[in-house]
Amino acid sequence: MKVTQGISAEPNWNLTKRIAFRFFFVFFIFNIVQKLGYYIPAVLGAEDIAVYINSFNQVWAWIGQNVLNINRELHVNFNGSGDTTVNYIFQVIAITTAILVTALWSLLDVKRKEYNQLFLYLRILIRYYLALTMFLYGFSKVFCVQFSEVSNFDLIKTFGDQSPMGLLWNFMEYSNTYTRFSGIVEVLVGVLLLYRRTVVFGSLILIGIMLNVFMMNMSYDIPVKSYSIVLIVMGIFILAPDIKRILEFFVLNKVVQPKIIAPYFSKQKHITTGYIVKGLCICFLILSSINFFMKIKQERSEKSVLYGIYEVEEFIKNNDTLAPLTTDSFRWKRLIIDKRNSGVQTMDERIVHFKEKTDTVSKTLTLTSYKDSTDIQSFSYIIKDSLYIFESIYKSDTLKIKAKKKERDEFLLINRGFHWINEYPFNR
């Protein structure tokens, strides 16, 4: 069963086009296989995709140290960054491999005049890969996983202490409405890429979205720069057969004839089978992506019973009340309990992060240091009206801490809300 209708019917490609196709064929396959190596486990419900990412990274790190002579330790454990040294080593390997294979391919296949059929297959693969990528990025926003909500830590952080990436993240996290809108657009682009009648429209939007993403990555130092470039190039690649028609219609104001989109297969049973397989693939891509992020959303939505920000009003150490001196690195200023991270802000503005566990039956709060698992602070707590009293014996010191909870809606950022009518700009 052979696909009979190609993208291009050109019987003879010029040398430049043939060489360019060979290069991009290898380069794209290299990138797609690597990403699918952990995209697929993710959508299939793998518990920890970092295991798959780290496996790839170990290979690239070994090549970097033993072939490229990079004489320093390379971080292979996944931490969310797509711009690590190992990531760039991978792209160097991908480009180098593409060049070498292209050279060998050109020598061995010198008589070949066109790659219409192979181009068609590659274009289909890239379309579905980009669709999956858009679904993953899109649904991560629709379910507010990539950008959840402004954390308690960020609410107390001064504007100048934010990183550029943190600033952009908080911008997105502030509004679930805008985040979901962005995600819906990305999901729609994924759907458009799956159909030949809409692939041009989808590619144009994808390139626009990814150009914006790339500029944000460059402007706010977000570590997904190299990957966003690859996605842009892929978008241009699948748009390439229609670029001339697009220019003639939008720029040169010429009449453009409709493209004839014939079935891939000549026999009806093959056409029907193709529709069924395609429908199953689309359902799998969408439903598995939704399931993946719903699961993450549920895991991350859990909150401690003490979730919140606590302003310390009185700090007693060994029956001695410590004055709130801004140079004191021991006295607490705030206790911050967040969804996946908790910590203490001392009077000198330093924040020490802890793993928090609250037992509502015994009324105890346990803070365990991330740096030293043996460094544990266990507090009993009671609530009197709006006052929270924490007591503990820590390293032979008796501690008694009185604090008041500051609700999230006490912050202007949270309570300002939306207004159709603004008599004056409220820009603070």
N, C-alpha and C positions, 0 to 999 in steps of 0.2 A: 504494500500500500504506500504509494508515493504522493507527496504533495505536488500538485501539478501547476499551481498558480503562484508565481513568484512576485516579489516586490518590483523587481526591475527585469525588463526583457532585453536589456542591452546585450547584443551578441559579443561585443568586444569592449572590454574595459581597458583603459590606458594603463601604462605601467605604474604610474603614481597611485592610481586608485586600487590596483591589485595589491601593491605593497602595503598601502595604508590599511586595507581590509585585513590582510594577514596579521599585521601588528595588533590592531584593535581586537581581532578575534581572540588572540592569545591573551592579551592584557585583560580583557573583560572576563574571559573564562576563569582566569587566575583569581580575579577579585570576587567573582560570583561564587566559585566553589569554596573559597575561604569563608565568606560571610554565611553561606548556606550551611556551613559546617556547624554553626551554632544558632542560626535562625531556625532551622528545622527542629533541633531538639527543644528550642524554646516554645515553639507553637505546639509541639507534641506533648508538652507538659513536663519537661525535664525540671528537676528540683533546683539544680544549680548550673546555669549555663556557663558560669565562670570556669568550670572544669574544662569545657570544650575550648573556650577562648584561650585559656592558659596553655592547653596542649599545642595549639597552633603557635602561640607566642614563644614557647620553648624551642620550637624548630627554627623560627626566624632569629631568635637570640643566639642560638648555636651558630648559625650561618654568619651572623654579624660579628661574633667574636673569633670564629675560626677561619672565615673566608675574607671578611672585610676588615679584619684586624682591629676591631674596636676593643681597646684594652681597658674596659671598665665594666662594672656590674650593670647589667641590664634588667630592668623590672619587667617580669613576665606575668605577674599576677594582675588580673583585671581589676581596675579601680574606677572605671567610667571614662577614662581618657582615651580618645582615639588618635591622639597626636604624640604618643610616646616614641622613644627612639626605636623601639621594636616595630611600631606601626610604619615608620618611615623606612626601616630596613625592609619590611615586607614590600613596600611600593618600589624600592630600588630593585629588589629581586624580581618583582612582577615586570617592571620595565625592561630590565636586563634580559630576562627570559624571553619576553616578547620580541626583543631585537634579535636575539640569537636564533630563535625559532623562525622568525620572519626571514632571516638571511638563508637559513637552511631550506626552508619551504620554497623560497624564491628560486634556489638552485635546482631543487628536485622537481619543481612543478612549473618550469619555465614555459612550457607550451600551453598551459591553461590560459584561456582568454577571458573567462568570467567566473564569478562565484555567486550567481543569482540564487541558486538553491540553498547554498550554505548561508548566504546573507539572510535569506528568509528565516531559516531555522534560528540563527543567532538573534535576529530581531525579535522573534517570538519569545525566546529565552529571556532577553533583556526586559521586554515588556512585562512579563510575569514576575521577574525579579524586582523590578521597580514597583510594580503593583503591591507585592508583598511588603516591600520597604515602606511604601506609603501607608499601607494598612497598619503596620507596626507603629510607625511614628504617629499616624492619625489617631488610632484608637488609644494610644498612650495619653493623648491629649483629651480625647472625648471622655475617658474615664478619669481624667485628672490624676494620672500616675506620674507622667514626666514632670508636670508642674502641679503640685497638690494644693497647698495653701501656705501662706506666709507663716514660717515657724515662729515659735515663741522666742527663740534665740534671735531671729531677725527683727522681731518687734522691739527688742531692747538695744539692738546694735545701732550705733551712730551711723549716719549716712556716709561719712568719710572713711569708716572702717570696713565698708563693703568692698569686695573685689568687683571688678567689672562684670565678671560672669555672675556673681551673686546679685548684682544690681539688676541685670537682665532677668535672672530667674525670679526675683521678687516681683518684677514688673508683670511677668506672666502669671505668677502664682496669685497675685492680688485678685485677678478677675477670672473666675471659672467660666464666665460667659465668653470672654474673648478666647480663652484657651480652648474651649469646646468648639467655637467657631473655626479656629485654626485647624483643629483636628478633623472636623467635618469636611473642610475643603480638601485636606490631604487624602482622606478616605475616598472622596468623590474623584479625585485625580487617579487614585488606584483603580477605581471602577472604569474610568474612561480609557485607561491604558489597556484594558482587557479586550476591547472591541476595536476591530480595524476601522470601523466607520467613525470612531471618536478618538482614535489614537493620536491624530495630529493635534486636536484640541487639547487632549490630556497632556501631550508632550510640551506644548507651549506653556500651559499652566505650571507643569512640573518644573520646567526650566526657570520660570519666574519665581516660583516658591524657593527653589534651591539656590538661586542667585541671592535672594534675600537672606536665606539661612547662611550662605557663605559669607555675606557681608557682615552679618551679626557675629559669626564666628571670628572673623578678622577684626571687627571693631571692639568686641567685648572679650576677646581672648578665650573663646570657648573651644575646647580641645576636640573638635570634630572637623577640622579644616580640610585635611586631606580627603576624608571620605565624602564630604559635600562636593568637592571638586570632581571626584569620580562619578558621582550621581549626575552632575551637570553634563559631563562629557557623554555619559550614557544617554541622557535625554536628547542631546544634540544628535547623537548617532542614530537613534530611531526616528528622528525628525528629518534626517538628511535627505531621503528620497523626495520629500515634499517642500524643501526649502525654496526651490525655484518657483514652484506654484504659489507659495505663500508670498514671496516678494512680488510676483506679478500681480497678485490680487490686491495686496494691502499697500504696496509702495508704487508700483508702476501703473496701477489702475487699468489693468488689462483684463479681458474676459478669460476666465479659467474654466476649462471643460471639467465636468464631474469625473472623478476617477471611477473606473469600473472595478468593482470589488467582487470578483468571481469566487465561487466556493473553492476551498483548498483541494477537495477531492472530486473526482468525476462520477463515482458511483454513489447512489443515494444512501445505501447502507453505511458507507464510510462517512458520509456527511452526517447522518443521524448519530452514528457512534461518536463522531467528533463533538457534536453538540452535547451529548451526554457526558463525555469525559470533561469537556470544558465546564459544564455546569457543576460537576462534582468538584473540580479544581477550585472554582470560584467560591463555592460553599465552604470548602475546606479552608481556604485562605482567610475568608472573612470570619467564620465561626471559631476557628482555632485562635485567631488574633484576639477576638472578643473574649474568649474563655481565658486566654493567657493574662490579659490585663484585668479582668474581673477578679481573678484569683489574687493578683498582686494588690489590687484595690482593697480587697477584703482584709488581706494580711496587714496592710499599712493603716487601716482605719481604726485599729484597736488603740484605745487610749487608757492610760493609767487613771485610776480613780482620783489621783492627786494631780492630774494634768493641769498645768497652768504656770503662772509666774508669781512668785512669792517675794514680796518686798520685806526684807528683814528690818524690824523696828528695834529689836533688842537682842544683843548677843552676849551671853554670859558664859565665861570660861572660869571654872574653878571658883564659882561664886563671885567673880569679879566681872562687872559689866564693862565691856570694851567699847570705848568711844568710836564713833564712825569716822575714823581718820582715813583720808583718801590715800595714805601711804601704807595702810595696813594690808599685808598680803595674806593674813590668816582669817580676819573677821569677814563674815559673809555680808554681801550687799543684797544679793538675790539668790534664790533657789529657783532653777528653771527645770520643769519637767515637761518634756516634749514627747511626741509619739514614738520616735525611734532613738532618741538621744536625750540625755538629761545632764545637768551640770550645775555648778556653783560659780557665781560671779563674786569675786572678792572685792574689797573696797578699792584696790588699786586697778580695778577694771579687768583684771585677768579672769579668764573663764577656764575652769577645770571640768572636763567632761567625765561623766560616770554612767555606768549601766545601772538603771533604776529598777527596783522591784518593790512593790507595795503589797502588803498582806492586810486586807481589810478586816480579817477576823481578829488577828492579834494586834492590829493597829501599829504596824511597824513599817518603816521605810528603810530599805537597804540600798546603799550607794557603793558600787564596786568600781574601782579605777580600771580604765581601759589599759593603762600602761602596766599596772601591777595588779594581778588578780587577787593577791593576798592583802591588798590595801582595801579594806572593807569598813565602811561606816554604817552602823545599824542604829536607827533612831526609833524610839517610840513616839507616837504623836497623838495629840488630842485636839479637838476643835471646840473652842469656846466662842460662841457667836461668830464673828468674822475673824477671830484670831486663831492662828495655827501655832501650836507649841510643840517643838521637836526637842527631845532629850536623848542624850547618848553619852557613853564613855568611850572616848577615842584616844588611843595612845596615852592612857593614864590620865587624860584630861576629861573633866566632867563638863559637858556642854549643854546649854539650854538656849534654844533659839526661838524667839517669838516673831512671827511674820504675818503679814496680811496678804491675802490673795488679790492680785490685780487681774480683773477680768479682761479678756481680749477686746470686748466692745468698749472698754475705756480708752482705747487708742483711737485717735482720729482716723487713721487709715482704715480701721475696721468699721467705725460707726458712721462715717460720712455718708456712705450709700450713694444712690443714683437720684438725680433730679432732672426732670424734663425742663423745668423752668429755673434758670439761674439769673437773677437780676444783676448780680455782680460775679465776676470770675472768682472762684474760691481756690486760689493757687497758693498753697503754703508749703 
